[in-house]
Amino acid sequence: MFFACSESAHQPVFEKLIGVWQIEGENEFEKWTKNNDGTFSSAMFKVKDGDTTYIETVKIYKNEKSKWVFEPLVSGQNAGKSVAFTEVLLNETQVSFENQQHDFPKYIHYSLISPVKLEAFIAGGSDTVRFNFKRLP
């Protein structure tokens, strides 16, 4: 599944992710935006007692080989440096990225189930962490 590459001539999934998504049953959110230069950004944050704490910020851009790169900067990890993951699957409803040199995760995957439901997971080795999101109005 992770090794198939397809560039859709139609709208890639990123366009459909723009907005705010909430992890079901949690006070954690992911906000996707499209930047003026055609790149995308994402920020994961949690809200507790009215305070917002950013967990991760992400730059999503095309590299010199026209592959999308998902580059998260995670609070308190990787010595304050971002880690780049490169697209291995992209279509109208899914995107997968990988970085085999990273300890965990090695894979990041998003799948748009419906306009209001998004499933994601990060994986590496024998570990997989799943996230179920609902779109906020």
Helices and strands as residue ranges (DSSP letters): H 13-17, E 19-23, E 28-34, E 40-48, E 51-62, E 68-74, G 78-80, E 85-90, E 94-98, E 107-114, E 117-124, E 127-135
